[in-house]
Amino acid sequence: MVLSRDEINKILTHLDPPYDLVVKLLYGCGLRLFECLGLRVQCLNFDAGIVTVHDGKGRKDRTVPLPETKEYRRYHLHETRVQKAIKEARSPLDF
């Protein structure tokens, strides 16, 4: 299911940090959940505005543009917690 920008914004209003940042990366950069959760500081190049994903789908490296945000946080998350947070944020919206 592909959500519109408006639907994503509604979900983001119901997400607390750090889950909101993960969803912004998933939606804004087109990352897969495991790619996003596997990112490390050295994967981010803020000067060039890119994220380098190592060992993504097909065990390939790729670069994606980094969305413009002024948020700098550091968390280690389990994928089931992110999925649960998105489900909980989406449930009151009924779409």
Residue pairs with C-beta under 8 A, 6 or more apart in sequence:
3 11
3 27
3 95
7 93
7 95
8 23
8 27
10 93
11 23
11 86
11 89
11 90
11 93
12 20
12 23
12 24
12 89
14 88
14 89
14 90
14 92
14 93
15 23
15 85
15 86
15 89
16 85
17 73
17 75
18 73
18 75
18 77
19 77
19 81
19 82
19 85
19 86
19 89
21 69
21 71
21 73
21 75
22 36
22 37
22 77
22 82
23 82
23 86
24 67
24 69
25 31
25 36
25 39
25 51
25 67
26 32
26 33
26 36
28 67
29 36
29 51
29 64
29 65
29 66
29 67
30 64
31 39
31 51
31 53
31 64
32 56
32 57
33 79
33 82
33 83
34 79
35 53
35 56
35 57
37 77
37 78
37 79
37 82
38 53
38 54
38 55
39 51
39 53
41 74
43 51
43 52
43 53
43 54
44 51
44 66
45 51
45 52
45 66
46 66
49 65
49 66
49 68
50 63
50 64
50 65
50 66
51 63
51 64
51 65
51 66
52 61
52 62
52 63
53 61
53 62
53 63
53 64
54 61
55 61
56 62
